[in-house]
Amino acid sequence: MKIYSPNVKIFDDDSDVDKYASSFVINQVGSKPYSVITLPTGSTPLGMYTLLSDAYSEGKISFRFSIFFNLDEYWPIKKSSPSSYYYYMNTNFFNKIDSPCSNRFIPNGEANDPNLESEKYNNLLDKYGESDLTVLGIGPGKTAHIGFNEVGSDYNSKTRYVLLSQETYNTNLKFFNKKEDMPIGAITQGISNILNSKKIILIAKGANKAWGINRVINGHIGTDAPASFLRYHPDVTFILDKDASEML
Ligand code: GLP
């Protein structure tokens, strides 16, 4: 399989990371209002969501026709839980813009059967075809995950129910009030769904991303660092702050 060199942009200031990342979404929706866009959660893209919501409030852009797919969701989890990605997307982005509910898709953490829900979500992705743009974060430390594609995920993986790695579990525990509230698994788009996008950007900030970023850009491509499969894609841009780039 052909291997590509990703574009790498490094900024001193986190706000420039947010600006550059949001410019990809704004340009995409500006040039094609009915774009299909896959979005991530986590603390890293929060600044980008603020800038995108601001651009909408200032009348610079409309998301009315855009189709949004989320990368992942915990399972099982109530939509009303402040730790759910459903809640995150609504409070940080969707409730602040003009996107109708019918144009936004997030795996259903309340579904009875996560395997069936994964299959349904995958069919929905297939129905809309490839994403025009996929925005990614990256898991912390040695996880190097995208979505919840943990170590062991293959490049041909599709949307499925996965168990969280111990490192992911420990890192994300802080987003839950009680340990008992945190699910041990999630529904995630697979690597092949992600690679199916026309264009991909990956945003990373902070020193706990530095090992993964270097591993993914300069190491071998393999299931032990799932984000490394991004090098099979011809149009990927890594948008990094200084700390995340320090091992490159
Ligand atoms: C979770 C999400 C990922 C995200 C990662 C990083 O694990 N499933 O999609 O990239 O968190 O989160 P943060 O930006 O908070 O470091």
Residues whose N, C-alpha, C, O or C-beta is under 5 A from the ligand:
A	BS01	GLP	P40 T41 G42 S43 T44 D72 G137 I138 G139 I146 G147 F148
